[in-house]
Amino acid sequence: CAEPCVEGRLLAAHKIQFLMSYLGTEKFRQAFYDELNRQNQAGVERQGAPYADASALYRDGDEEARHFKIDLNYLIPYNRLLPALDAVFSKVFGKEKERETAKEIYLNAEDLKRLVEDGLKIGIHGYDYKILPRLDYQKQKKNIEAAMDSLAPIVGKSELTVAYPEGFSDNATKRVLKELGIAAGFTMRRKIITPQDIQSRW
């Protein structure tokens, strides 16, 4: 994901992990929903997640925590989720902590160059780890292009691949990757690769 390297920001998924670890699930849940409701007094309409089997998500733990995690990762629209998450993170850790932490935990451009020089292949994981089917075609294209623009000068433009955030893609994703000349897309499903997979490699 390019966002940490380019903007010095933590990915939302990592903010969630830090807050859950520091506050505990219940305190984080309360702080997050309080902030979400404060910012959106008319309420927040949840998105659907037809690309994911919600019954298989976060099966360990209690039902309230499970619903909270599904809300955070799949249902609350990004334009509502991210401002609330940023506000809670800033209140808990302070405004400067995000940039300091991003610098500490993520690879920078020099780190990536060294990996490439050592023979590793570096691929795209989205610009900012947004689940691609949650975005329309134009937003998916913008997201992947931004990741390519950031990564290509470091690793070269040949044979870039994408590992789908959370493993999810849709027809718009495949169209975007094909149009942008991405060599292949990877899910999290384990299966035997067939000649048909090679033909539809996105």
C-alpha positions as CSV (number, residue, x, y, z in Angstrom):
1,C,0.0,0.0,0.0
2,A,1.4,3.3,-1.1
3,E,-0.4,5.7,1.3
4,P,1.9,5.2,4.3
5,C,5.0,5.9,2.2
6,V,3.6,8.8,0.2
7,E,1.5,10.6,2.9
8,G,3.0,9.3,6.1
9,R,-0.4,8.0,7.2
10,L,-1.3,4.8,8.9
11,L,-3.7,2.5,7.0
12,A,-7.2,2.5,8.5
13,A,-6.8,-1.3,9.2
14,H,-3.8,-0.6,11.4
15,K,-5.4,2.3,13.2
16,I,-8.2,-0.1,14.1
17,Q,-5.7,-2.6,15.3
18,F,-3.8,-0.1,17.5
19,L,-7.0,1.3,19.0
20,M,-8.5,-2.1,19.7
21,S,-5.3,-3.2,21.3
22,Y,-4.9,-0.1,23.4
23,L,-8.5,0.5,24.5
24,G,-9.9,-3.0,24.3
25,T,-12.8,-3.8,22.0
26,E,-15.6,-2.4,24.1
27,K,-14.0,1.0,24.9
28,F,-13.0,1.4,21.3
29,R,-16.4,0.5,20.1
30,Q,-18.0,3.0,22.4
31,A,-15.5,5.8,21.4
32,F,-15.9,5.1,17.7
33,Y,-19.7,5.1,17.6
34,D,-19.8,8.2,19.8
35,E,-17.6,10.0,17.3
36,L,-19.4,8.6,14.3
37,N,-22.7,9.8,15.6
38,R,-21.3,13.2,16.6
39,Q,-20.0,13.7,13.0
40,N,-23.2,12.3,11.4
41,Q,-26.2,13.4,13.4
42,A,-28.6,12.4,10.6
43,G,-27.3,8.8,10.9
44,V,-25.1,6.6,8.6
45,E,-26.5,4.3,6.0
46,R,-24.6,1.1,5.8
47,Q,-23.3,-0.4,2.5
48,G,-24.1,-3.9,1.5
49,A,-21.2,-6.4,1.1
50,P,-22.5,-8.9,-1.6
51,Y,-18.9,-9.9,-2.4
52,A,-18.3,-11.3,1.1
53,D,-20.0,-14.0,3.1
54,A,-20.7,-12.1,6.3
55,S,-21.5,-15.3,8.2
56,A,-17.9,-16.4,7.7
57,L,-16.3,-13.2,9.0
58,Y,-14.9,-12.8,12.6
59,R,-16.5,-16.0,13.9
60,D,-14.3,-16.0,17.1
61,G,-15.5,-13.6,19.8
62,D,-18.9,-12.3,21.0
63,E,-21.6,-11.2,18.6
64,E,-21.4,-7.5,19.5
65,A,-17.6,-7.4,18.8
66,R,-18.2,-9.3,15.6
67,H,-20.8,-6.8,14.3
68,F,-18.5,-3.9,15.2
69,K,-15.7,-5.4,13.1
70,I,-18.0,-6.1,10.2
71,D,-19.2,-2.5,10.5
72,L,-15.6,-1.1,10.5
73,N,-14.3,-3.2,7.7
74,Y,-17.3,-3.7,5.3
75,L,-20.4,-1.7,6.0
76,I,-19.7,1.9,7.1
77,P,-18.9,4.0,3.9
78,Y,-15.3,5.1,3.8
79,N,-16.3,8.8,3.7
80,R,-18.0,8.3,7.1
81,L,-15.6,5.7,8.6
82,L,-12.3,7.4,8.0
83,P,-13.0,10.9,9.6
84,A,-14.4,9.2,12.7
85,L,-11.5,6.8,12.9
86,D,-9.0,9.6,12.5
87,A,-10.7,11.7,15.2
88,V,-10.7,8.8,17.7
89,F,-7.0,7.9,16.9
90,S,-6.0,11.6,17.3
91,K,-7.8,11.9,20.7
92,V,-6.3,8.7,22.0
93,F,-2.7,9.0,20.8
94,G,-2.3,12.7,19.8
95,K,-2.0,14.3,16.4
96,E,1.7,13.7,15.8
97,K,1.6,10.0,16.7
98,E,0.3,8.9,13.3
99,R,3.2,10.3,11.3
100,E,5.8,9.0,13.8
101,T,4.2,5.5,13.9
102,A,3.9,5.3,10.1
103,K,7.6,6.2,9.8
104,E,8.5,3.5,12.3
105,I,6.4,0.5,11.1
106,Y,6.2,0.8,7.3
107,L,8.9,0.3,4.6
108,N,10.0,3.5,2.9
109,A,11.1,3.9,-0.8
110,E,14.7,3.1,0.1
111,D,13.7,-0.1,1.8
112,L,11.6,-1.1,-1.2
113,K,14.5,-0.3,-3.6
114,R,16.8,-2.6,-1.6
115,L,14.3,-5.4,-1.7
116,V,14.1,-5.1,-5.5
117,E,17.9,-5.0,-5.8
118,D,17.9,-8.2,-3.8
119,G,15.6,-9.8,-6.4
120,L,12.2,-9.6,-4.7
121,K,9.1,-8.7,-6.6
122,I,7.0,-5.9,-5.1
123,G,3.3,-5.8,-5.9
124,I,0.4,-3.4,-5.3
125,H,-2.0,-3.9,-2.4
126,G,-4.1,-0.9,-3.3
127,Y,-3.2,2.7,-2.5
128,D,-4.7,2.7,0.9
129,Y,-6.0,-0.8,1.5
130,K,-9.6,0.0,0.6
131,I,-11.6,-3.1,-0.3
132,L,-12.0,-2.6,-4.1
133,P,-15.6,-3.9,-4.6
134,R,-16.7,-1.2,-2.1
135,L,-15.6,1.4,-4.7
136,D,-17.1,2.1,-8.1
137,Y,-15.1,1.6,-11.3
138,Q,-13.7,5.2,-11.4
139,K,-12.6,5.1,-7.7
140,Q,-11.0,1.6,-8.2
141,K,-9.1,2.9,-11.2
142,K,-8.0,6.0,-9.3
143,N,-6.9,3.9,-6.3
144,I,-4.9,1.4,-8.4
145,E,-3.4,4.2,-10.6
146,A,-2.2,6.1,-7.5
147,A,-0.6,2.9,-6.2
148,M,1.1,2.3,-9.6
149,D,2.3,5.9,-9.9
150,S,3.9,5.6,-6.4
151,L,5.4,2.1,-6.9
152,A,6.5,2.1,-10.6
153,P,9.5,4.6,-10.1
154,I,10.8,2.3,-7.3
155,V,10.3,-1.1,-8.8
156,G,9.9,-0.5,-12.5
157,K,6.8,-0.7,-14.6
158,S,7.0,-4.2,-15.9
159,E,4.7,-6.9,-14.6
160,L,3.1,-5.2,-11.7
161,T,0.6,-7.4,-9.8
162,V,-2.2,-6.6,-7.3
163,A,-3.0,-8.6,-4.2
164,Y,-6.6,-7.6,-3.5
165,P,-7.2,-6.1,0.0
166,E,-9.0,-8.7,2.0
167,G,-8.9,-10.9,-1.1
168,F,-12.0,-9.3,-2.8
169,S,-12.5,-8.2,-6.4
170,D,-15.4,-7.7,-8.8
171,N,-15.9,-7.2,-12.5
172,A,-14.9,-3.5,-12.2
173,T,-11.6,-4.5,-10.6
174,K,-10.8,-7.0,-13.4
175,R,-11.6,-4.3,-16.0
176,V,-9.4,-1.8,-14.2
177,L,-6.5,-4.2,-14.0
178,K,-6.8,-5.3,-17.6
179,E,-6.9,-1.6,-18.8
180,L,-3.9,-0.6,-16.7
181,G,-1.8,-3.5,-17.9
182,I,-1.5,-5.2,-14.5
183,A,0.0,-8.7,-15.0
184,A,-2.3,-10.5,-12.5
185,G,-4.5,-10.2,-9.5
186,F,-4.4,-12.4,-6.4
187,T,-7.1,-13.4,-4.0
188,M,-6.8,-15.2,-0.7
189,R,-8.6,-18.4,-2.0
190,R,-6.5,-21.5,-2.3
191,K,-7.1,-23.5,-5.4
192,I,-5.4,-25.3,-8.2
193,I,-4.5,-22.9,-11.1
194,T,-6.0,-24.0,-14.4
195,P,-5.4,-22.8,-18.0
196,Q,-8.6,-20.7,-17.6
197,D,-7.1,-18.9,-14.6
198,I,-4.1,-18.0,-16.7
199,Q,-6.4,-16.5,-19.4
200,S,-8.5,-14.6,-16.8
201,R,-5.6,-13.8,-14.6
202,W,-7.2,-10.8,-12.9
